[in-house]
């Protein structure tokens, strides 16, 4: 999953270089990024379904080739003499659209693969390691920009090389059905969104929280710390890096040692997000804000594999790819809604986005606890 993270954060970090080389403004390049996000939103459920039919290993390798082609297209745009702005924009949009389509398939396919090959009690830890790989890739993608002084195309070559990790996908993996390739001839089990939407809604709401924090953190620091835009930007950078490290450490070191189960992980994670954002509201120094952010990041890292395991446990194995595809779309939608609502809330009151997050995360913790309690009191065979 690191290759997805590299392509996501690496391209964003290199926007100034791309703008300088191809003669496009940040707004035009931002449109290409948004188009890639839209492709991810639409394609994730589709790829989840296809992975169940043609085999997850085969689909992962094919999507890796699509991701590689998208990186090579960007390199071509950067390498040739300056093209007409419309042509350059079209090429970048096509490349990011292709990358969004590829990334949309890799994540839910890998999640469903893990869910179908691990025991329910081991599933949250396995999914946490997958999320840690994505987070590590995002950090590496941002660091790829450091290679730009060596050659303007060096970061893009590193991003393209990251797709080689897809070659490590085992070739022996069978399609999701119980009879290997014969499963493609069997009818697909029904997938009821009515049974899944409560868990998908939990993932959506927690992602809205994270989106609000990301988009308003810089302006919030500028107001609370009474600092300049440049200092606030630099502080935001290292604080977000700290959050990423806290999330990876939680996913790799904490989640595998916990025995909370999917429901317990969601409750504990959402409660931790609530505590972290509440701590930010009470903070007056950058170090107090850093502690609150790290706590909120750790809570997100704890809750995400929990509700993913919870979701996959509510459907048959052959439908897990479609379920995780819908969850991936909910994540992308949550990021977008979080950015929009966070910006609007900040205009009303700089601390309002963080208060929103504390309230939402607290409600999610209560709802997840109630759902877990109701499930324990439901006769076996009637629970989802």
C-alpha positions as a Markdown table, in Angstrom:
| # | Residue | x | y | z |
|---|---|---|---|---|
| 1 | Unk | 0.0 | 0.0 | 0.0 |
| 2 | Unk | 3.0 | 2.3 | 0.3 |
| 3 | Unk | 2.9 | 2.9 | -3.4 |
| 4 | Unk | -0.5 | 4.5 | -3.1 |
| 5 | Unk | 0.7 | 6.9 | -0.4 |
| 6 | Unk | 3.8 | 7.8 | -2.4 |
| 7 | Unk | 1.7 | 8.9 | -5.4 |
| 8 | Unk | -0.8 | 10.8 | -3.3 |
| 9 | Unk | 1.5 | 13.0 | -1.2 |
| 10 | Unk | 4.4 | 13.1 | -3.6 |
| 11 | Unk | 2.3 | 14.8 | -6.4 |
| 12 | Unk | 0.9 | 17.4 | -3.9 |
| 13 | Unk | 4.3 | 18.2 | -2.5 |
| 14 | Unk | 5.6 | 18.7 | -6.1 |
| 15 | Unk | 2.9 | 21.1 | -7.3 |
| 16 | Unk | 5.2 | 24.2 | -7.2 |
| 17 | Unk | 7.8 | 22.3 | -9.4 |
| 18 | Unk | 5.1 | 21.1 | -11.8 |
| 19 | Unk | 3.6 | 24.6 | -12.1 |
| 20 | Unk | 7.0 | 26.0 | -12.9 |
| 21 | Unk | 7.9 | 23.4 | -15.5 |
| 22 | Unk | 4.5 | 23.2 | -17.4 |
| 23 | Unk | 3.4 | 26.8 | -17.0 |
| 24 | Unk | 0.1 | 26.1 | -15.2 |
| 25 | Unk | -1.2 | 27.8 | -12.0 |
| 26 | Unk | -1.9 | 26.0 | -8.8 |
| 27 | Unk | -5.6 | 26.3 | -9.5 |
| 28 | Unk | -5.3 | 24.3 | -12.7 |
| 29 | Unk | -3.1 | 21.6 | -11.1 |
| 30 | Unk | -5.5 | 21.5 | -8.2 |
| 31 | Unk | -8.3 | 20.7 | -10.7 |
| 32 | Unk | -6.2 | 17.7 | -11.8 |
| 33 | Unk | -5.8 | 16.6 | -8.2 |
| 34 | Unk | -9.6 | 16.9 | -7.6 |
| 35 | Unk | -10.3 | 14.9 | -10.7 |
| 36 | Unk | -8.1 | 12.1 | -9.4 |
| 37 | Unk | -10.1 | 12.2 | -6.1 |
| 38 | Unk | -13.4 | 12.0 | -8.0 |
| 39 | Unk | -12.1 | 9.0 | -9.9 |
| 40 | Unk | -11.2 | 7.3 | -6.6 |
| 41 | Unk | -14.6 | 8.1 | -5.2 |
| 42 | Unk | -16.5 | 6.5 | -8.2 |
| 43 | Unk | -14.1 | 3.6 | -9.0 |
| 44 | Unk | -13.5 | 2.1 | -5.5 |
| 45 | Unk | -16.8 | 0.1 | -5.3 |
| 46 | Unk | -16.4 | -1.0 | -8.9 |
| 47 | Unk | -13.0 | -2.4 | -8.4 |
| 48 | Unk | -14.1 | -4.1 | -5.2 |
| 49 | Unk | -16.6 | -6.0 | -7.3 |
| 50 | Unk | -14.1 | -6.8 | -10.1 |
| 51 | Unk | -11.5 | -8.2 | -7.6 |
| 52 | Unk | -14.0 | -10.8 | -6.5 |
| 53 | Unk | -14.5 | -12.0 | -10.1 |
| 54 | Unk | -11.0 | -12.0 | -11.7 |
| 55 | Unk | -8.9 | -12.6 | -8.6 |
| 56 | Unk | -7.3 | -10.1 | -6.3 |
| 57 | Unk | -3.7 | -10.8 | -7.1 |
| 58 | Unk | -4.3 | -10.4 | -10.8 |
| 59 | Unk | -6.2 | -7.1 | -10.3 |
| 60 | Unk | -3.5 | -5.7 | -8.0 |
| 61 | Unk | -0.8 | -6.3 | -10.7 |
| 62 | Unk | -2.9 | -4.7 | -13.4 |
| 63 | Unk | -3.7 | -1.7 | -11.3 |
| 64 | Unk | 0.0 | -1.4 | -10.5 |
| 65 | Unk | 0.7 | -1.1 | -14.2 |
| 66 | Unk | -2.0 | 1.6 | -14.5 |
| 67 | Unk | -0.3 | 3.6 | -11.7 |
| 68 | Unk | 3.1 | 3.2 | -13.4 |
| 69 | Unk | 1.6 | 4.5 | -16.6 |
| 70 | Unk | 0.2 | 7.5 | -14.8 |
| 71 | Unk | 3.6 | 8.4 | -13.3 |
| 72 | Unk | 5.3 | 8.0 | -16.7 |
| 73 | Unk | 2.7 | 10.3 | -18.3 |
| 74 | Unk | 3.6 | 13.1 | -15.8 |
| 75 | Unk | 7.3 | 12.5 | -16.5 |
| 76 | Unk | 6.6 | 12.9 | -20.2 |
| 77 | Unk | 4.8 | 16.2 | -19.6 |
| 78 | Unk | 7.6 | 17.5 | -17.5 |
| 79 | Unk | 10.4 | 16.3 | -19.9 |
| 80 | Unk | 9.1 | 17.7 | -23.2 |
| 81 | Unk | 9.4 | 21.3 | -24.2 |
| 82 | Unk | 6.7 | 23.4 | -22.7 |
| 83 | Unk | 3.4 | 22.3 | -24.3 |
| 84 | Unk | 0.3 | 24.5 | -24.8 |
| 85 | Unk | -1.3 | 25.0 | -21.4 |
| 86 | Unk | -4.5 | 23.3 | -22.4 |
| 87 | Unk | -2.6 | 20.2 | -23.7 |
| 88 | Unk | -0.5 | 20.1 | -20.5 |
| 89 | Unk | -3.6 | 20.4 | -18.4 |
| 90 | Unk | -5.3 | 17.6 | -20.3 |
| 91 | Unk | -2.3 | 15.3 | -19.9 |
| 92 | Unk | -2.0 | 16.0 | -16.2 |
| 93 | Unk | -5.8 | 15.4 | -15.7 |
| 94 | Unk | -5.6 | 12.1 | -17.6 |
| 95 | Unk | -2.6 | 11.0 | -15.5 |
| 96 | Unk | -4.2 | 11.9 | -12.2 |
| 97 | Unk | -7.5 | 10.3 | -13.3 |
| 98 | Unk | -5.7 | 7.1 | -14.1 |
| 99 | Unk | -3.9 | 7.2 | -10.8 |
| 100 | Unk | -7.1 | 7.8 | -8.9 |
| 101 | Unk | -8.7 | 4.8 | -10.7 |
| 102 | Unk | -5.7 | 2.6 | -9.8 |
| 103 | Unk | -5.5 | 3.7 | -6.2 |
| 104 | Unk | -9.2 | 3.2 | -5.8 |
| 105 | Unk | -8.8 | -0.5 | -6.7 |
| 106 | Unk | -5.7 | -1.3 | -4.7 |
| 107 | Unk | -6.9 | -0.3 | -1.2 |
| 108 | Unk | -10.2 | -2.1 | -1.1 |
| 109 | Unk | -8.8 | -5.1 | -2.9 |
| 110 | Unk | -6.0 | -5.4 | -0.3 |
| 111 | Unk | -8.4 | -4.9 | 2.6 |
| 112 | Unk | -10.8 | -7.6 | 1.3 |
| 113 | Unk | -7.8 | -9.9 | 0.7 |
| 114 | Unk | -6.6 | -9.5 | 4.3 |
| 115 | Unk | -10.2 | -9.9 | 5.6 |
| 116 | Unk | -10.7 | -13.1 | 3.7 |
| 117 | Unk | -7.4 | -14.7 | 4.8 |
| 118 | Unk | -7.2 | -13.8 | 8.5 |
| 119 | Unk | -9.2 | -14.9 | 11.5 |
| 120 | Unk | -11.7 | -12.3 | 12.8 |
| 121 | Unk | -9.7 | -11.8 | 16.0 |
| 122 | Unk | -6.5 | -11.1 | 14.1 |
| 123 | Unk | -8.1 | -8.9 | 11.4 |
| 124 | Unk | -7.8 | -5.5 | 13.1 |
| 125 | Unk | -4.0 | -5.9 | 13.6 |
| 126 | Unk | -3.6 | -7.1 | 10.0 |
| 127 | Unk | -5.6 | -4.2 | 8.6 |
| 128 | Unk | -3.6 | -1.8 | 10.9 |
| 129 | Unk | -0.4 | -2.9 | 9.3 |
| 130 | Unk | -1.9 | -2.3 | 5.9 |
| 131 | Unk | -2.9 | 1.3 | 6.9 |
| 132 | Unk | 0.6 | 1.8 | 8.3 |
| 133 | Unk | 2.0 | 0.9 | 4.9 |
| 134 | Unk | -0.2 | 3.6 | 3.4 |
| 135 | Unk | 0.9 | 6.2 | 5.9 |
| 136 | Unk | 4.6 | 5.3 | 5.4 |
| 137 | Unk | 4.1 | 5.8 | 1.7 |
| 138 | Unk | 2.6 | 9.2 | 2.3 |
| 139 | Unk | 5.7 | 10.3 | 4.3 |
| 140 | Unk | 8.1 | 8.9 | 1.7 |
| 141 | Unk | 6.1 | 10.6 | -1.1 |
| 142 | Unk | 6.6 | 14.0 | 0.7 |
| 143 | Unk | 10.3 | 13.3 | 1.2 |
| 144 | Unk | 10.7 | 12.5 | -2.5 |
| 145 | Unk | 10.6 | 16.2 | -3.2 |
| 146 | Unk | 14.0 | 16.5 | -1.5 |
| 147 | Unk | 15.5 | 14.9 | -4.7 |
| 148 | Unk | 14.3 | 17.8 | -6.9 |
| 149 | Unk | 17.6 | 19.7 | -6.6 |
| 150 | Unk | 19.5 | 16.7 | -8.1 |
| 151 | Unk | 17.2 | 16.8 | -11.2 |
| 152 | Unk | 13.7 | 18.1 | -11.7 |
| 153 | Unk | 12.5 | 14.7 | -12.8 |
| 154 | Unk | 14.2 | 12.7 | -10.0 |
| 155 | Unk | 11.2 | 12.8 | -7.6 |
| 156 | Unk | 8.8 | 11.6 | -10.4 |
| 157 | Unk | 11.2 | 8.8 | -11.2 |
| 158 | Unk | 11.2 | 7.7 | -7.6 |
| 159 | Unk | 7.3 | 7.8 | -7.5 |
| 160 | Unk | 7.3 | 5.6 | -10.7 |
| 161 | Unk | 9.8 | 3.2 | -9.1 |
| 162 | Unk | 7.6 | 2.8 | -6.1 |
| 163 | Unk | 5.1 | 0.9 | -8.2 |
| 164 | Unk | 7.6 | -2.0 | -8.4 |
| 165 | Unk | 6.4 | -3.1 | -5.0 |
| 166 | Unk | 3.3 | -4.4 | -6.7 |
| 167 | Unk | 5.5 | -7.2 | -8.2 |
| 168 | Unk | 5.7 | -8.6 | -4.6 |
| 169 | Unk | 2.0 | -9.6 | -4.7 |
| 170 | Unk | 1.9 | -13.4 | -4.5 |
| 171 | Unk | 0.8 | -15.0 | -7.8 |
| 172 | Unk | -0.9 | -17.9 | -6.1 |
| 173 | Unk | -3.8 | -15.9 | -4.7 |
| 174 | Unk | -7.1 | -17.2 | -5.8 |
| 175 | Unk | -10.3 | -15.2 | -6.5 |
| 176 | Unk | -12.4 | -14.5 | -3.5 |
| 177 | Unk | -14.8 | -17.3 | -3.9 |
| 178 | Unk | -14.4 | -20.7 | -2.2 |
| 179 | Unk | -13.5 | -22.6 | -5.3 |
| 180 | Unk | -10.7 | -20.5 | -6.7 |
| 181 | Unk | -11.2 | -19.6 | -10.3 |
| 182 | Unk | -14.4 | -21.5 | -10.4 |
| 183 | Unk | -15.9 | -18.8 | -8.2 |
| 184 | Unk | -16.3 | -16.5 | -11.1 |
| 185 | Unk | -19.0 | -18.8 | -12.4 |
| 186 | Unk | -21.1 | -18.6 | -9.3 |
| 187 | Unk | -23.6 | -15.9 | -8.6 |
| 188 | Unk | -22.4 | -13.0 | -6.5 |
| 189 | Unk | -23.9 | -12.9 | -3.0 |
| 190 | Unk | -26.2 | -9.9 | -2.4 |
| 191 | Unk | -24.8 | -6.9 | -0.7 |
| 192 | Unk | -27.3 | -4.9 | 1.4 |
| 193 | Unk | -26.1 | -1.3 | 2.1 |
| 194 | Unk | -28.9 | -1.2 | 4.7 |
| 195 | Unk | -26.9 | -3.6 | 6.8 |
| 196 | Unk | -23.6 | -1.9 | 6.1 |
| 197 | Unk | -24.4 | 1.8 | 6.2 |
| 198 | Unk | -24.0 | 2.2 | 10.0 |
| 199 | Unk | -20.4 | 1.1 | 9.9 |
| 200 | Unk | -19.7 | 3.0 | 6.7 |
| 201 | Unk | -21.2 | 6.1 | 8.3 |
| 202 | Unk | -18.8 | 5.7 | 11.3 |
| 203 | Unk | -15.8 | 5.7 | 8.8 |
| 204 | Unk | -17.3 | 8.7 | 7.0 |
| 205 | Unk | -17.8 | 10.8 | 10.1 |
| 206 | Unk | -14.3 | 10.1 | 11.6 |
| 207 | Unk | -12.8 | 11.0 | 8.2 |
| 208 | Unk | -14.8 | 14.2 | 8.2 |
| 209 | Unk | -13.2 | 15.0 | 11.5 |
| 210 | Unk | -9.7 | 14.4 | 10.2 |
| 211 | Unk | -10.5 | 16.5 | 7.0 |
| 212 | Unk | -11.6 | 19.4 | 9.2 |
| 213 | Unk | -8.4 | 19.3 | 11.2 |
| 214 | Unk | -6.1 | 19.1 | 8.2 |
| 215 | Unk | -7.6 | 22.0 | 6.3 |
| 216 | Unk | -7.9 | 24.4 | 9.3 |
| 217 | Unk | -4.8 | 23.6 | 11.3 |
| 218 | Unk | -2.6 | 26.2 | 9.7 |
| 219 | Unk | -5.1 | 29.1 | 10.1 |
| 220 | Unk | -5.9 | 27.9 | 13.6 |
| 221 | Unk | -2.2 | 28.0 | 14.6 |
| 222 | Unk | -1.9 | 31.5 | 13.2 |
| 223 | Unk | -4.8 | 32.7 | 15.4 |
| 224 | Unk | -3.9 | 30.8 | 18.6 |
| 225 | Unk | -0.2 | 31.4 | 18.5 |
| 226 | Unk | -0.4 | 34.9 | 17.0 |
| 227 | Unk | 2.2 | 34.0 | 14.4 |
| 228 | Unk | 3.0 | 34.8 | 10.8 |
| 229 | Unk | 1.6 | 32.8 | 7.8 |
| 230 | Unk | 5.1 | 31.5 | 7.0 |
| 231 | Unk | 5.7 | 30.3 | 10.6 |
| 232 | Unk | 2.2 | 28.8 | 10.8 |
| 233 | Unk | 2.9 | 26.9 | 7.5 |
| 234 | Unk | 6.2 | 25.5 | 8.8 |
| 235 | Unk | 4.6 | 24.5 | 12.1 |
| 236 | Unk | 1.7 | 22.8 | 10.3 |
| 237 | Unk | 4.2 | 20.8 | 8.3 |
| 238 | Unk | 6.0 | 19.3 | 11.2 |
| 239 | Unk | 2.8 | 18.8 | 13.3 |
| 240 | Unk | 1.2 | 16.8 | 10.4 |
| 241 | Unk | 4.4 | 14.8 | 10.2 |
| 242 | Unk | 4.1 | 14.1 | 13.9 |
| 243 | Unk | 0.5 | 13.0 | 13.5 |
| 244 | Unk | 1.6 | 10.6 | 10.7 |
| 245 | Unk | 4.3 | 9.1 | 12.9 |
| 246 | Unk | 1.8 | 8.7 | 15.8 |
| 247 | Unk | -0.6 | 6.9 | 13.5 |
| 248 | Unk | 2.0 | 4.5 | 12.1 |
| 249 | Unk | 3.4 | 3.8 | 15.6 |
| 250 | Unk | -0.2 | 3.1 | 16.9 |
| 251 | Unk | -0.9 | 0.8 | 13.9 |
| 252 | Unk | 2.3 | -1.1 | 14.2 |
| 253 | Unk | 3.0 | -1.3 | 17.9 |
| 254 | Unk | -0.3 | -0.7 | 19.8 |
| 255 | Unk | -3.1 | -2.3 | 17.7 |
| 256 | Unk | -1.5 | -5.8 | 17.5 |
| 257 | Unk | -1.1 | -5.9 | 21.3 |
| 258 | Unk | -4.7 | -4.9 | 22.0 |
| 259 | Unk | -7.5 | -7.5 | 22.4 |
| 260 | Unk | -10.4 | -5.1 | 22.1 |
| 261 | Unk | -12.0 | -6.6 | 19.0 |
| 262 | Unk | -13.5 | -4.5 | 16.2 |
| 263 | Unk | -16.3 | -2.8 | 18.3 |
| 264 | Unk | -13.9 | -2.1 | 21.2 |
| 265 | Unk | -11.3 | -0.6 | 18.8 |
| 266 | Unk | -13.8 | 1.8 | 17.3 |
| 267 | Unk | -15.1 | 2.9 | 20.7 |
| 268 | Unk | -11.6 | 3.4 | 22.1 |
| 269 | Unk | -10.4 | 5.1 | 19.0 |
| 270 | Unk | -13.3 | 7.5 | 18.6 |
| 271 | Unk | -13.1 | 8.4 | 22.4 |
| 272 | Unk | -9.4 | 9.1 | 21.9 |
| 273 | Unk | -10.1 | 11.3 | 18.9 |
| 274 | Unk | -12.6 | 13.2 | 21.1 |
| 275 | Unk | -10.1 | 13.6 | 23.9 |
| 276 | Unk | -7.4 | 14.7 | 21.5 |
| 277 | Unk | -9.5 | 17.4 | 19.8 |
| 278 | Unk | -10.8 | 18.6 | 23.2 |
| 279 | Unk | -7.2 | 18.9 | 24.4 |
| 280 | Unk | -6.4 | 21.1 | 21.4 |
| 281 | Unk | -9.3 | 23.4 | 22.3 |
| 282 | Unk | -7.8 | 23.8 | 25.8 |
| 283 | Unk | -4.3 | 24.4 | 24.5 |
| 284 | Unk | -2.4 | 27.6 | 24.5 |
| 285 | Unk | 1.1 | 26.5 | 23.3 |
| 286 | Unk | 2.3 | 24.6 | 20.3 |
| 287 | Unk | 3.5 | 21.7 | 22.4 |
| 288 | Unk | 0.0 | 21.2 | 23.9 |
| 289 | Unk | -1.5 | 21.4 | 20.4 |
| 290 | Unk | 1.1 | 18.8 | 19.3 |
| 291 | Unk | 0.1 | 16.5 | 22.1 |
| 292 | Unk | -3.6 | 16.8 | 21.3 |
| 293 | Unk | -3.0 | 16.2 | 17.6 |
| 294 | Unk | -0.9 | 13.1 | 18.3 |
| 295 | Unk | -3.6 | 11.8 | 20.5 |
| 296 | Unk | -6.3 | 12.4 | 17.8 |
| 297 | Unk | -4.1 | 10.7 | 15.2 |
| 298 | Unk | -3.5 | 7.7 | 17.4 |
| 299 | Unk | -7.3 | 7.5 | 18.0 |
| 300 | Unk | -7.9 | 7.5 | 14.2 |
| 301 | Unk | -5.3 | 4.9 | 13.7 |
| 302 | Unk | -7.0 | 2.7 | 16.3 |
| 303 | Unk | -10.5 | 3.1 | 15.0 |
| 304 | Unk | -9.9 | 2.7 | 11.3 |
| 305 | Unk | -8.8 | -1.0 | 11.3 |
| 306 | Unk | -11.5 | -1.6 | 13.9 |
| 307 | Unk | -14.5 | -0.5 | 11.7 |
| 308 | Unk | -12.9 | -2.0 | 8.6 |
| 309 | Unk | -12.8 | -5.4 | 10.3 |
| 310 | Unk | -16.3 | -4.8 | 11.7 |
| 311 | Unk | -17.6 | -4.0 | 8.2 |
| 312 | Unk | -16.0 | -7.1 | 6.5 |
| 313 | Unk | -17.3 | -9.3 | 9.3 |
| 314 | Unk | -20.9 | -8.3 | 8.4 |
| 315 | Unk | -20.7 | -9.7 | 4.8 |
| 316 | Unk | -19.8 | -13.0 | 3.1 |
| 317 | Unk | -16.2 | -13.4 | 2.1 |
| 318 | Unk | -17.1 | -13.0 | -1.6 |
| 319 | Unk | -18.7 | -9.6 | -0.9 |
| 320 | Unk | -15.9 | -8.1 | 1.2 |
| 321 | Unk | -14.3 | -6.4 | -1.8 |
| 322 | Unk | -17.5 | -4.5 | -2.6 |
| 323 | Unk | -18.0 | -3.6 | 1.0 |
| 324 | Unk | -14.5 | -2.2 | 1.4 |
| 325 | Unk | -14.9 | -0.4 | -1.9 |
| 326 | Unk | -17.9 | 1.5 | -0.6 |
| 327 | Unk | -15.9 | 2.3 | 2.6 |
| 328 | Unk | -13.0 | 3.7 | 0.5 |
| 329 | Unk | -15.5 | 6.0 | -1.3 |
| 330 | Unk | -16.9 | 7.1 | 2.1 |
| 331 | Unk | -13.3 | 8.0 | 3.2 |
| 332 | Unk | -12.7 | 10.1 | 0.1 |
| 333 | Unk | -16.1 | 11.8 | 0.5 |
| 334 | Unk | -15.5 | 12.4 | 4.1 |
| 335 | Unk | -12.2 | 14.1 | 3.4 |
| 336 | Unk | -13.9 | 16.4 | 0.9 |
| 337 | Unk | -16.9 | 17.2 | 3.2 |
| 338 | Unk | -14.5 | 17.7 | 6.1 |
| 339 | Unk | -12.4 | 20.3 | 4.1 |
| 340 | Unk | -15.6 | 22.1 | 3.0 |
| 341 | Unk | -17.3 | 22.2 | 6.4 |
| 342 | Unk | -14.1 | 22.8 | 8.3 |
| 343 | Unk | -13.3 | 25.9 | 6.2 |
| 344 | Unk | -16.9 | 27.3 | 6.7 |
| 345 | Unk | -16.8 | 26.5 | 10.4 |
| 346 | Unk | -13.5 | 28.3 | 10.8 |
| 347 | Unk | -15.0 | 31.5 | 9.3 |
| 348 | Unk | -17.6 | 31.4 | 12.1 |
| 349 | Unk | -15.1 | 30.7 | 14.9 |
| 350 | Unk | -11.5 | 29.5 | 14.6 |
| 351 | Unk | -12.0 | 26.8 | 17.2 |
| 352 | Unk | -15.3 | 25.6 | 15.9 |
| 353 | Unk | -13.9 | 22.8 | 13.6 |
| 354 | Unk | -12.1 | 21.2 | 16.5 |
| 355 | Unk | -15.2 | 21.5 | 18.7 |
| 356 | Unk | -17.2 | 19.8 | 15.8 |
| 357 | Unk | -14.6 | 17.0 | 15.8 |
| 358 | Unk | -14.8 | 16.5 | 19.5 |
| 359 | Unk | -18.6 | 16.3 | 19.4 |
| 360 | Unk | -18.7 | 14.0 | 16.3 |
| 361 | Unk | -16.1 | 11.6 | 17.7 |
| 362 | Unk | -17.8 | 11.5 | 21.1 |
| 363 | Unk | -21.1 | 10.6 | 19.4 |
| 364 | Unk | -19.4 | 7.9 | 17.3 |
| 365 | Unk | -17.9 | 6.4 | 20.4 |
| 366 | Unk | -21.3 | 6.3 | 22.1 |
| 367 | Unk | -23.1 | 4.9 | 19.0 |
| 368 | Unk | -20.4 | 2.2 | 18.4 |
| 369 | Unk | -20.6 | 1.2 | 22.1 |
| 370 | Unk | -24.4 | 0.9 | 21.8 |
| 371 | Unk | -24.2 | -1.1 | 18.6 |
| 372 | Unk | -21.7 | -3.5 | 20.2 |
| 373 | Unk | -23.9 | -3.9 | 23.3 |
| 374 | Unk | -26.9 | -4.5 | 21.1 |
| 375 | Unk | -25.0 | -7.1 | 19.1 |
| 376 | Unk | -24.0 | -9.0 | 22.2 |
| 377 | Unk | -27.6 | -9.2 | 23.3 |
| 378 | Unk | -28.8 | -10.4 | 19.8 |
| 379 | Unk | -29.4 | -14.1 | 19.5 |
| 380 | Unk | -26.8 | -15.9 | 17.4 |
| 381 | Unk | -27.6 | -16.0 | 13.8 |
| 382 | Unk | -29.6 | -12.8 | 13.8 |
| 383 | Unk | -26.7 | -10.3 | 14.1 |
| 384 | Unk | -24.9 | -8.7 | 11.1 |
